[in-house]
Amino acid sequence: MIRILKAYPFRIIIFLVFLAVAVAYLVFLQNTKKSLLYSNYNKEVISLQKRLENNINTKEKSTLALALTLAVSDQKLVNHILKNHIPHIYYKTLILEYKKNTLYKNIWIQVLDKNGKSLYRSWSKKTGDNVSSIRKEVASMLKSKKITTTISVGIYDLTIKAMVPIVFNKKFVGIVEVISHFNSIAKEFLKMDVDSVIVANKEYKKQLNYPFSKKVIGDYYVANLDAKNEKMDYLAKHGIENYINNSFKIENGYLIVSYLLKRNENPVGVYIMFKRLDKIASNYIDNFMLRLILLGIVAFIVVLGIINTIIYFILKRQKRYYKDIIDTSSNIITINNKEEILDANKTFFKYFIEYKNIDEFKKEHNCICNFFVKEEGYITKDMGDYDWMDYILEYPTKINKVKINSSGEVFYFLISASLLSSQKKQYSVILSDITQEEKYKKKIEQISITDPLTGIFNRRYYDQKIKEEISSAKRYDFPLSLVMLDIDFFKKINDDYGHDTGDEVLKEYTNLISSLLRNGDKVCRIGGEEFAVILPHITVNEAAKVAEKLRTSIEKHKKILPITMSFGAVQYIKGESTDSIFKRADNALYEAKNSGRNKVVVRFV
């Protein structure tokens, strides 16, 4: 009995020691988690700022693409500028089409004369004021005559602007400016549970004579129409300068991130983002914390086996806890062993709706890679010398994307993988949905390479494609031909029948030409009534036959108006540049025009 009494306090002491160690370890885990969460929030700040930067860059480029299209393709505009008058409804239909068919819901168009005077604003009837007096980038462009994209503040709003010089007979006659707003970017961020407040610097308060949104926070104009009152009130209450002058703050359950909007490195405003802390993915932290817990459990088991049962129940509860966290993640999370999928969270079955649980899935498929769509730029089941998972593990810092077709619906994901257990050879695979971003990106890319009138490829696409085809022809030593074609007496069609009829002629006959070409052939509108056809794997003699087929078909077609076309055909000479082959084809076309038109001229050198 005495020995038992002596042992009892000892056991209590041992228990208390290990309890203290356990408590200390839990405190360590909590502090580690806080540190990791802070690091995660810092990464989220960088991610949000980078995503915003990419969105702004994308919008600047697409806005510039629209401006370039208007400046190059609109011949009537030159006449209007020279007459110093542009009808107010001139771009009304075009803007409605943008609103209906693109993500641009509120595009503005402004036309300035060669002195910077506003001749036309699509959103206002106000004209005649000299914009260069209040906008430095306009004054700069009047001197440089160079294409410009910028973020700036005018008298109406803080916007993204693209300006393109308009040149007629090699003389600068004015500027066409396309203005887009930050509202579409704010809406994209709202889909990611991020609220936005976009403000112009208070120095522009007096300049904004006609504020578009009519929203302010003190001396700061708010640019986005959908800025929530509660967020504006919060910034006003806590002092908006505290957020403008800090990259980010964590307070009141939110991550508040600021991003300076600059013009030529000079701040003109700030984009402030609000994201709830509980909406920020932290699954990798949970995995890391789970590993720490497992290591602690192993250490406790090695040191003292008598508390094995207690540790077991703690571990069991912790596993349930983290499983619940993983199941609430908006990302797909799977566990794999390179042979088959072992487990998946609940989000997995939101995309693979035909299956209720992982066992049903495994009856038909052993790997999620069976659903990967093979497409350039995306991870596929077989990555050359690597299996798909080995490839991702080999390049962990690379941005890997995958395209998945599930139940007839296509999704896009960022995909990453990490080792969970080297002993069991288990890996976690995380897929983050980027479907909307990818679809938006592809749509913008398609708009940028398509001629808006005819629907065929434009000059930008031609410049890109001819480089690719020349590279392939050089590498694999196959023939490549280029045919230039031009509508004969097209100016007379416009003069006699009007530009609307001329546009219909262009659309009708480009459709005819496209229908007569192979799938691999590319027809592009170079400008006005001039076109180029890229013909891979075809010699110049074969290209001449294609051109002759087009010429006779066009001459017989006679829809809208009977027309003829002249053609110049050349074959790529190994080692020559894109400019060289274009010039030779253009010279052949010029020879066809000068020698009577409605004919095909072939040049071998």
C-alpha positions in Angstrom: 0.0 0.0 0.0 2.9 2.3 0.9 4.5 1.8 -2.5 1.2 2.5 -4.2 0.8 5.7 -2.3 4.4 6.8 -3.2 3.8 5.9 -6.8 0.5 7.7 -7.0 2.0 11.2 -6.5 4.8 10.3 -8.9 2.3 9.3 -11.5 0.4 12.6 -10.9 3.7 14.5 -11.3 4.5 12.6 -14.6 0.9 13.3 -15.8 1.2 17.0 -14.9 4.6 17.3 -16.5 3.4 15.8 -19.7 0.2 17.8 -19.5 2.4 21.0 -19.2 4.5 19.8 -22.1 1.3 19.1 -24.1 0.0 22.6 -23.2 3.3 24.2 -24.2 3.2 22.3 -27.5 -0.3 23.4 -28.2 0.7 27.0 -27.5 3.6 26.5 -29.9 1.1 25.2 -32.5 -1.2 28.1 -32.0 1.7 30.6 -32.3 3.0 28.8 -35.4 -0.5 28.8 -36.9 -0.8 32.5 -36.2 2.6 33.1 -37.9 1.6 30.9 -40.9 -1.7 32.7 -41.2 0.0 36.1 -41.2 2.4 34.8 -43.8 -0.6 33.4 -45.7 -2.3 36.8 -45.5 0.8 38.5 -46.8 0.8 36.0 -49.8 -2.9 36.8 -50.3 -2.0 40.5 -50.4 0.6 39.9 -53.1 -1.8 37.6 -55.0 -4.6 40.2 -54.9 -2.3 43.0 -56.0 -0.8 40.8 -58.8 -4.2 39.8 -60.0 -5.4 43.4 -60.0 -2.2 44.4 -61.9 -2.9 41.7 -64.4 -6.5 42.7 -64.8 -5.6 46.3 -65.3 -2.9 45.4 -67.8 -5.4 43.2 -69.7 -8.0 45.9 -69.7 -5.4 48.5 -70.9 -4.4 46.2 -73.8 -8.0 45.3 -74.8 -8.9 49.0 -74.5 -6.0 49.8 -76.7 -7.0 47.1 -79.2 -10.5 48.8 -79.5 -8.9 52.2 -80.0 -6.5 50.8 -82.7 -9.4 49.2 -84.5 -11.4 52.5 -84.5 -8.4 54.5 -85.6 -7.4 52.2 -88.5 -10.7 51.0 -89.8 -12.9 54.1 -89.6 -12.3 56.2 -92.8 -15.4 58.4 -92.2 -13.8 59.6 -89.0 -11.0 61.4 -90.8 -13.5 63.4 -92.8 -15.5 64.3 -89.7 -12.3 65.5 -88.0 -11.2 67.6 -90.9 -14.7 69.2 -91.0 -14.3 69.8 -87.2 -17.7 68.1 -86.5 -18.7 64.6 -85.4 -22.4 63.6 -85.0 -23.2 62.9 -81.4 -24.7 59.5 -82.2 -21.7 58.4 -84.3 -20.6 55.6 -82.0 -23.8 54.9 -80.3 -24.6 51.6 -82.1 -21.0 50.4 -81.7 -21.0 51.1 -77.9 -24.3 49.2 -77.6 -22.8 46.2 -79.4 -19.8 46.3 -77.0 -22.2 46.4 -74.1 -24.2 43.5 -75.5 -21.5 41.2 -76.7 -18.4 41.9 -74.5 -17.6 42.5 -70.8 -17.4 46.2 -71.6 -20.6 47.7 -70.2 -19.7 51.3 -70.2 -17.1 52.1 -72.9 -16.6 55.9 -73.6 -15.2 57.2 -76.9 -13.7 60.6 -77.4 -12.2 62.2 -80.5 -9.7 65.1 -80.3 -8.4 67.3 -83.1 -4.7 67.8 -83.7 -4.6 70.6 -81.1 -6.2 68.5 -78.3 -9.7 70.1 -78.6 -12.5 67.7 -77.9 -14.7 67.2 -81.0 -16.8 64.3 -79.7 -17.6 62.6 -76.4 -19.9 59.6 -76.5 -21.1 60.1 -72.9 -21.7 63.9 -73.1 -22.6 66.6 -75.6 -19.9 68.8 -74.2 -17.3 69.6 -76.9 -14.9 72.4 -77.8 -12.8 72.3 -74.6 -9.0 71.8 -74.9 -8.3 68.6 -73.0 -4.5 69.0 -73.2 -4.7 71.9 -70.7 -5.8 69.6 -67.8 -4.5 66.2 -68.9 -0.7 65.9 -69.2 -0.8 62.6 -71.2 -2.8 64.4 -74.0 -0.3 67.2 -74.1 2.5 64.7 -74.3 0.9 62.7 -77.1 0.3 65.9 -79.2 4.1 66.2 -79.2 5.1 62.5 -79.5 2.3 61.3 -81.8 2.7 57.8 -80.1 0.1 55.3 -79.0 -0.6 55.8 -75.3 -2.3 53.8 -72.5 -2.7 55.3 -69.1 -4.7 55.6 -65.9 -5.7 59.2 -65.3 -8.2 61.6 -63.9 -10.2 63.9 -66.2 -13.1 66.2 -65.5 -15.5 63.2 -65.3 -13.9 60.2 -63.8 -10.8 58.1 -62.9 -10.5 55.8 -65.8 -8.3 53.6 -68.0 -7.5 55.4 -71.3 -6.1 54.3 -74.6 -5.2 57.0 -77.2 -4.2 56.3 -80.8 -3.1 59.0 -83.3 -5.1 59.3 -86.5 -3.0 59.9 -89.6 -4.3 60.8 -93.0 -2.0 61.2 -96.0 0.9 60.9 -93.6 -0.3 63.9 -91.6 -1.5 63.8 -88.0 -5.1 65.0 -87.9 -6.3 64.0 -84.4 -6.7 61.4 -81.7 -9.2 58.7 -81.0 -9.5 57.8 -77.3 -11.3 54.8 -75.8 -12.0 55.1 -72.1 -12.9 52.1 -69.9 -13.8 52.1 -66.3 -12.8 50.1 -63.3 -16.4 48.8 -62.7 -15.8 45.5 -64.6 -12.6 44.8 -62.6 -14.5 45.5 -59.4 -17.2 43.0 -60.5 -14.6 40.3 -61.2 -13.2 40.8 -57.7 -16.6 40.6 -56.2 -16.9 37.1 -57.7 -13.9 36.2 -55.5 -15.7 37.7 -52.4 -13.6 40.9 -52.7 -15.3 44.3 -52.2 -13.6 47.2 -54.0 -13.4 51.0 -53.3 -11.5 52.9 -56.0 -10.6 56.5 -55.2 -8.8 59.4 -57.0 -6.3 61.4 -55.1 -7.8 64.4 -53.3 -5.7 66.8 -55.4 -8.2 66.1 -58.3 -11.3 67.2 -56.3 -11.5 70.6 -58.1 -10.7 69.1 -61.5 -13.6 66.6 -61.4 -16.3 69.1 -62.5 -18.7 66.4 -63.7 -18.1 63.4 -61.3 -19.5 60.3 -63.0 -20.3 58.1 -59.9 -21.2 61.1 -57.7 -19.7 59.3 -54.7 -17.1 60.8 -52.4 -15.3 60.0 -49.1 -14.3 63.4 -47.8 -12.1 65.0 -50.4 -11.7 61.7 -52.3 -13.7 60.9 -55.3 -14.9 57.2 -55.5 -14.7 55.9 -59.1 -16.6 52.6 -59.0 -20.4 52.7 -59.2 -20.9 49.5 -57.1 -18.8 50.6 -54.1 -20.7 49.6 -51.0 -21.8 52.3 -48.6 -20.7 50.3 -45.6 -17.1 50.0 -46.9 -17.0 53.8 -47.8 -18.4 54.6 -44.3 -15.7 52.3 -42.8 -12.9 54.1 -44.6 -14.4 57.5 -43.7 -14.7 56.6 -40.0 -11.2 55.2 -39.7 -9.5 57.7 -41.9 -9.0 56.8 -45.6 -5.4 58.1 -45.5 -4.5 55.2 -43.1 -5.3 52.7 -45.9 -3.9 54.7 -48.8 -0.5 54.9 -47.1 -0.4 51.2 -46.1 0.0 48.2 -48.4 -2.5 46.2 -46.2 -4.2 46.0 -42.8 -5.8 43.2 -40.9 -8.7 44.4 -38.8 -12.4 43.8 -38.0 -12.3 40.3 -39.7 -11.1 41.8 -43.0 -7.9 41.8 -45.0 -7.8 45.4 -46.4 -5.3 45.7 -49.3 -4.3 48.9 -51.1 -2.8 49.2 -54.6 -1.6 52.5 -56.0 -2.9 53.5 -59.4 -0.2 55.3 -61.3 0.3 57.4 -64.4 4.0 57.3 -65.4 5.0 56.2 -61.9 3.0 59.1 -60.4 0.1 58.0 -58.2 -3.3 59.3 -59.3 -5.5 57.1 -57.1 -5.7 53.9 -55.1 -7.6 50.7 -55.4 -8.7 49.4 -52.0 -9.8 45.8 -51.6 -11.8 44.2 -48.7 -11.6 40.4 -48.3 -13.0 38.5 -45.3 -10.3 36.5 -43.5 -12.5 33.4 -43.4 -12.7 33.5 -47.2 -8.9 33.2 -47.6 -7.8 29.6 -48.4 -5.5 28.2 -45.8 -5.5 24.5 -46.6 -1.8 24.2 -47.0 -1.5 25.7 -43.5 -3.8 23.0 -42.2 -1.7 20.3 -43.9 1.4 21.7 -42.3 -0.2 22.0 -38.9 -1.4 18.4 -39.2 2.2 17.3 -39.8 3.4 19.2 -36.7 0.7 17.5 -34.7 1.6 14.1 -36.0 5.3 14.7 -35.2 4.3 15.8 -31.7 2.2 12.7 -31.3 5.1 10.5 -32.4 7.4 12.2 -29.9 5.0 11.7 -27.1 4.5 8.0 -28.0 8.3 7.5 -28.1 8.8 9.2 -24.7 6.0 7.6 -22.8 3.7 4.9 -24.2 1.3 5.1 -21.2 -0.3 8.2 -22.7 -0.8 6.5 -26.1 -4.6 6.2 -25.7 -4.9 9.9 -24.8 -2.8 10.9 -27.8 -4.9 8.7 -30.0 -8.1 10.4 -29.1 -6.5 13.8 -29.4 -5.3 12.9 -32.9 -8.6 11.5 -33.9 -10.4 14.7 -32.9 -7.8 16.8 -34.7 -8.2 14.7 -37.8 -11.9 15.3 -37.8 -11.4 19.0 -37.2 -9.0 19.4 -40.2 -11.1 17.1 -42.4 -14.0 19.5 -41.7 -11.8 22.5 -42.6 -10.7 20.8 -45.9 -14.2 19.9 -46.8 -15.2 23.6 -46.5 -12.5 24.7 -48.9 -13.6 26.1 -52.2 -10.7 24.3 -53.9 -10.7 20.7 -55.0 -8.3 18.7 -52.7 -7.4 15.1 -53.4 -5.1 12.6 -51.8 -3.2 10.3 -54.3 -0.4 7.7 -54.3 0.6 8.1 -58.0 -1.3 4.9 -58.7 -4.8 6.0 -57.8 -6.9 8.6 -56.1 -7.4 7.8 -52.4 -9.6 10.5 -51.1 -11.2 13.8 -52.0 -13.0 16.7 -50.3 -16.6 17.6 -50.8 -15.8 20.3 -53.4 -14.5 17.5 -55.6 -18.1 16.2 -56.1 -19.4 19.7 -57.0 -17.5 19.3 -60.3 -17.8 15.5 -60.7 -21.5 15.5 -60.1 -22.0 12.0 -61.5 -20.4 10.5 -58.4 -21.7 10.6 -54.8 -18.5 9.4 -53.1 -14.9 8.5 -53.9 -15.7 4.7 -54.1 -18.2 5.3 -56.9 -15.6 7.4 -58.7 -12.9 4.7 -58.3 -15.1 2.0 -59.8 -14.8 3.9 -63.2 -11.6 5.9 -62.8 -8.4 5.5 -60.9 -7.2 9.1 -61.6 -8.6 12.6 -62.1 -6.1 12.9 -65.0 -8.6 10.8 -67.1 -10.6 14.1 -67.4 -7.7 16.3 -68.5 -8.2 18.0 -71.9 -5.1 17.9 -74.1 -4.3 21.5 -75.1 -1.2 23.5 -75.4 -0.4 25.5 -72.2 -2.2 23.0 -69.9 -1.1 20.0 -67.9 -1.9 16.7 -69.6 -1.8 13.1 -68.4 1.5 12.5 -70.2 4.0 15.4 -70.0 6.7 13.9 -72.2 9.4 12.3 -70.0 7.2 12.9 -66.9 3.9 11.7 -65.5 1.6 14.7 -64.8 2.1 14.5 -61.0 5.9 14.1 -61.3 6.0 17.1 -63.6 4.1 19.3 -61.1 6.4 18.1 -58.2 9.5 18.7 -60.4 8.5 22.3 -61.1 6.7 23.5 -57.9 7.2 27.2 -58.6 5.8 27.1 -62.1 2.2 28.2 -62.6 0.6 25.0 -63.8 -2.9 25.0 -65.2 -5.2 22.2 -66.2 -8.3 22.0 -68.4 -11.0 19.5 -67.3 -14.0 18.2 -69.1 -16.5 16.8 -66.6 -20.1 15.8 -67.6 -19.7 17.8 -70.8 -18.8 21.0 -69.0 -15.3 22.5 -69.3 -13.5 23.9 -66.2 -10.0 25.5 -65.8 -7.9 25.1 -62.6 -4.6 26.1 -61.2 -3.1 22.8 -60.0 -0.4 22.1 -57.4 0.9 19.0 -55.6 2.9 18.3 -52.5 4.2 15.3 -50.6 2.1 14.3 -47.6 3.9 11.1 -46.6 7.1 9.8 -48.1 6.6 6.4 -46.4 3.1 5.9 -47.8 4.0 7.8 -51.0 0.9 9.9 -50.6 0.5 13.3 -52.2 -2.1 16.1 -51.9 -3.3 17.7 -55.1 -5.0 21.1 -55.0 -7.1 22.5 -57.9 -8.2 26.2 -57.7 -11.0 27.2 -60.1 -9.9 29.9 -62.6 -12.6 29.1 -65.2 -14.0 32.7 -65.4 -10.6 34.2 -65.6 -9.5 31.8 -68.4 -12.7 32.3 -70.4 -12.4 36.1 -70.1 -8.8 36.0 -71.2 -9.6 33.8 -74.2 -12.4 36.1 -75.2 -10.2 39.2 -75.0 -7.5 37.4 -77.1 -10.1 36.5 -79.7 -11.3 40.1 -80.0 -7.8 41.4 -80.3 -7.0 39.2 -83.4 -10.4 39.5 -85.2 -11.3 42.2 -87.8 -14.6 43.6 -86.4 -16.2 44.2 -89.8 -15.5 41.0 -91.7 -15.0 38.6 -88.8 -11.8 37.2 -90.3 -8.3 37.6 -88.7 -6.8 41.1 -88.6 -3.2 42.5 -89.2 -2.2 41.8 -85.7 -3.0 38.1 -86.1 -1.2 38.1 -89.5 2.0 39.4 -88.0 1.9 36.8 -85.2 0.9 33.8 -87.5 3.4 34.5 -90.3 6.2 34.4 -87.7 5.0 31.1 -86.4 4.6 29.6 -89.9 8.1 30.8 -91.0 9.6 29.3 -87.9 7.9 25.9 -88.6 8.9 26.0 -92.3 12.5 26.6 -91.3 12.5 23.9 -88.7 10.7 21.1 -90.6 11.7 22.2 -94.1 8.3 22.4 -95.7 7.1 25.0 -98.3 5.2 28.1 -97.3 3.4 30.5 -99.6 1.8 33.9 -99.2 -0.9 35.4 -101.4 -1.8 39.1 -101.3 -5.1 40.1 -102.8 -6.9 43.4 -103.3 -10.3 44.4 -104.6 -10.1 46.2 -107.9 -11.5 49.8 -108.0 -12.8 49.5 -104.4 -12.7 53.3 -104.0 -15.1 53.6 -106.9 -17.5 51.3 -105.1 -17.4 53.4 -102.0 -17.8 56.6 -104.0 -20.7 55.4 -106.2 -22.6 53.2 -103.7 -21.5 54.5 -100.3 -19.4 53.0 -97.5 -22.2 50.8 -96.2 -22.4 49.0 -99.5 -18.6 48.8 -99.5 -18.7 47.2 -96.1 -21.3 44.6 -97.3 -19.0 43.8 -100.3 -16.1 43.2 -97.9 -18.1 40.9 -95.7 -19.7 38.9 -98.6 -16.5 38.3 -100.5 -14.3 37.5 -97.4 -16.9 34.9 -96.5 -16.6 33.5 -100.0 -12.8 33.4 -99.8 -12.8 31.7 -96.4 -15.2 29.0 -97.7 -12.8 28.1 -100.5 -9.7 27.7 -98.3 -8.4 24.7 -96.3 -8.7 24.6 -92.5 -5.0 25.3 -92.1 -5.0 28.3 -94.4 -5.4 31.7 -92.8 -7.0 34.8 -94.5 -6.3 38.1 -92.8 -7.5 41.6 -93.5 -4.4 43.7 -93.8 -6.2 47.0 -94.2 -9.0 48.5 -96.2 -9.7 46.2 -99.1 -6.3 44.4 -99.0 -6.0 40.9 -97.7 -3.3 38.2 -97.1 -3.7 34.4 -97.3 -1.1 32.3 -95.5 -0.7 28.9 -97.2 1.4 26.3 -95.2 2.8 23.2 -97.0 2.1 24.7 -100.5 4.6 25.7 -103.2 4.2 29.0 -105.1 2.9 27.1 -108.2 0.2 25.5 -106.0 -0.5 28.8 -104.4 -1.0 30.3 -107.9 -3.6 27.7 -108.6 -5.4 28.5 -105.3 -5.3 32.2 -106.2 -6.7 31.5 -109.7 -9.5 29.5 -108.1 -10.3 32.4 -105.8 -10.1 34.9 -108.7 -12.5 33.0 -110.9 -14.9 32.3 -108.1 -15.0 36.0 -107.1 -15.6 37.1 -110.7 -18.5 34.6 -111.0 -20.0 35.4 -107.6 -21.6 38.8 -108.3 -23.5 39.1 -105.0 -24.1 42.6 -103.6 -22.0 43.9 -106.5 -19.9 42.2 -109.2 -16.2 42.7 -108.4 -12.8 41.4 -109.4 -9.6 41.0 -107.4 -5.9 41.1 -108.2 -3.5 38.6 -106.7 0.3 38.4 -106.0 1.8 35.0 -104.9 5.2 34.2 -103.5 6.9 31.4 -101.7 9.0 31.7 -98.6 12.8 31.7 -99.3 14.7 30.2 -96.5 16.4 32.8 -94.3 14.2 35.8 -95.4 12.4 37.9 -92.9 8.6 38.5 -92.4 9.0 42.0 -93.9 10.8 40.5 -97.0 8.1 37.9 -97.9 5.4 40.5 -97.3 7.1 43.1 -99.5 7.6 40.5 -102.3 4.0 39.5 -102.2 2.9 43.1 -102.2 5.1 43.9 -105.2 3.6 40.9 -107.1 0.1 42.3 -106.2 1.2 45.8 -107.3 2.4 44.3 -110.7 -1.0 42.5 -111.1 -2.8 45.9 -110.5 -0.6 47.8 -112.9 -0.8 45.2 -115.7 -4.6 45.2 -116.0 -6.0 43.9 -112.7 -8.2 40.8 -112.2 -5.2 38.5 -112.6 -2.6 36.5 -110.6 1.0 37.4 -110.7 3.7 35.0 -109.3 7.1 36.1 -108.2 9.8 33.6 -107.5 12.4 36.1 -106.1 
